[in-house]
Amino acid sequence: MNKLDKRVAVITGGNSGIGLATARTYIQAGAQVVIVGRRGDAIEAAVAELGGRACGVTGDVADIETHDRVATLVSERFGKADIYVANAGGIRIQPSAEVTPADYDMQFLANARGTFFGVQRIMPLLNDGGSIILVSSIATHKVLDGHAVYGGTKAAIEAFARSWALELKDRRIRVNVLSPGPTDTPIIGKLGLPAEAAPMIEEQSARMIPFGRMGGADDLARAALFLASDDSRFVTGVNLAVDGGLTLA
């Protein structure tokens, strides 16, 4: 029997990288999936790839209206949802002295505000016994160069998770955090760094990781499947680092 048979999952940032790999894994496990992303063309391409068990919503998670439209779609098409993965986010690597208010706002709006109001809007539609997964980062507890603002945004959502795990306990809705280490996804090209720096970042990351390689999107998707399924039915309020042991180094 498929682990997510007859379940409905919403995945923000579901058109690429970890989000797309998670959508693919959930569908293979029997779920129907709603993916959310900013670019309509990317959402259309991802839905076409994922097939008939997927549908999409185009919108910026920093915009409350996006979450309202997601909730409306879920209500009208499925009635309820079972899984919510807050994966969408933004990052800009830079020393604190170079951070502008626009840089700061971009990251906090996408990562903290987008996560908070996405979960707020979906809460009434989640079936009792459901699962909320917030995608954070090892940057909240391992200091990485240029990650002060980004790490701050992710620390905020980890605080949200602890509160929500208790707020939703009577409904048996589990709230957990998934913290990737360096992962080989398209976000590498969106870090605000020169394009020629990407191979160097990947090589340096691989050298730092005890397992000797960067994570893959599928590595995170497998962990997200565990947190969404009944395999983790007695797990809530945890922060699962999927980083090849980097936080131990």
N, C-alpha and C positions, 0 to 999 in steps of 0.2 A: 504494500500500500504506500502511495506517495505521502511524504511527510507533511505536505501542505495542501493535500487534496481538499477541494471545495473552499479554500480560503482566498480572501481578497487582500492584496498588499498594495500599499501606496509607497512609492520610492521617489523622493526628490533627488534631482540630479541624476535621473535614471537613464539619460541618453548617452552616457559615455563612462569610461573608467569603472570604478568600483560599483557605481549605481547600475550601469548596464549589465555588468557581470552578475550582480545580485538579482536583477530582474530575470536574466536568463536562467539562473540557478533556481529561482523560485518557480518559474514556469515549468521547468523540468521536474520539479517536485510536486506539481499539480495545482499551483495557484493561478489565479487571475491577477494581473498586475496593472496598476495605473502608474505611469511614469510622468514626472514633472520636470520641465527644463525651460531655460530662457529662450532657446532658439527653435523656432518652428520647424525649420528644415531638419535640424538634428533630431527633434522629437519624431517627425514623420519617418525619417530613415530608421530610427531605432525601433519604432512600432512595426515597420515593414519587416525588419529583421526578426523581431520577436514573434511575430505571427498573431493569429486570431485571439490569443488569450491575453493580449496587451492592448491598452489604449493610452492616450497621452493628453496632457494639459500643458499648454505653452504659457509660461509666465515666470516672473522674477519672484523668488521666495521672500525677498525683502518687501514685497508689495502684499499687503493684507488681502487685497482682492484676489490674488492668485489662490490663496488658501480657501477663500470662500468658493471659488469656482471648483476647486478640487472636492470640497465637501459636497457641493451640489451634484457633481458628476457621480460621486460614490453613492449618495443617497438615491438619485434617480435610477442609476443603472444597476446597483447591487443591493441597495438598502442599508447595508452595513459593511464595515471593513474589519479585518482581523489583525493586520500588521501595518505598522507605519515605520518607515525607515527615513530618518532625517539625515540625508547624505549631502545635499547641495551645500556649497560654500564657496568662499573666495579666500585667496591668500596672496600676499605680496611680501616677499622677503626683502628686508632692508633694515639697516641700523635704526635704532629709535630716534637718533638725531635727525634722520632724513624723513621721518613719517610726517605726512601732511594730514590735516583734518580730513581731506577726501580719502586718503589711504585708510585712515582709521575707521571712518564711517563705512566705507565699502565692506570691510571685513566684519565689523560688528553687525551691520545691517543684514548681510547675507548669512552669517554664521549663527549669531545669537538671536537677533530678532526673527529671522526666518525660521529657525528651529522652534522658538517659543510659540509663535502664533500658528505655525503649522500644526503643532501638537495640540494647542488650545482648540483649534477649529475641528480637528479630527476626533478629539476625545469623546464627544457625544455619540459618534458613529461607530466607535470601536465596540465589538462584541466583548462581553465579559470573558476573561481568560485570554485576551489578546496580548499582543507584544508590541512594544515601542522600542526602537533601536536608534540611538543617537550616535552618529559617526563623529568621533572626536579626533584626537591625535596624541602621539606620545610627547608632543611639544608641551603638554601641560605639566609634565613631571620630569622631563629631560630638557635641560636648557640647550637650545639650538641657536646658532648665530642668526640674527635677523628675524627671529620668530616671536618677539615680545608681544606684539599686538595679536597676531594669529593665535599664539598660545593663550592669551587672555580671553579671546572669544571662545575657545574650546573649553577653557576652565569654567566659563559661565554655563555652557550646556551640560557639563558634568554636574554642576550644582543643581541645575534644573532636574537632571535625572534622579538624583537622590531624593529631592522633594517629591517628584511625581511618583516614584516607586512607593512612597508611603501614602500619598494622596489617593492612589488608585488601588491600594491593597484590597479594599473591600470588594472590588470588582475583579480581583485576581488578574489584573492587567500588569504584566511584567514590564519594567523599564530598565534597559541596560545600555551600556556604552560600549562601542566598538572603537578601539584606538589603533589605527594603522601606523606602522613605521613607514619609512620611505618605500613608496610603491610605484611600480612602473606603469603609469597611466598618462593620458594626455595632459594632465595638470602640470606635469614637469615643464611643458612649454608655456605655461601661463603664470610663472612665478615672478614675472617682472624683470627677469634677467636676460642678458644677451643670448640669442639662440645658440651660439657656439659654446656657451657654458653648460648646456644640458648634458653632453657626454661626460664632462668632468664631474658634474654633480652625481651622476649615476655611478661612476667608477668610485668616487670617494665614499658614497653611501654603501656600496657593496663591501668595501674594505672595512667599514666600521661594524657591519652586521655579523655577529658570530656565525650565522648560517652561510655567510659568504656571498649572498646575493640580495638584491632588492625583492620586496614582495611583489606578487602578481595580483591583478584584480581578482582572479579566481580564488586566491588564498583568502582574501577578505570575504568574498561571496560565500565560501564554505562556512566561515565563522558566522556570518550573518544568517545562514540557514539554520545553524545550531541555535542561535538566539531567538529565531522566529518559530521554531518547531517545538513539539512536546518533549524533545530531548532535553530542553532546558526549562522544563515546567516548574522546577523548584529554584530557579535562579532569577533574582531580581536585585537591582541596585549595584550590579558589578560593573567593573571596567575591564574589558577583555583586550589586552594588548596583543596585536598580531603583527609582530615586528622582527621575527627571526632572532630574538634575544637581545636586540639593540639596547633596551633599557637596562640590561644587566651589565653591559660593557662599560 
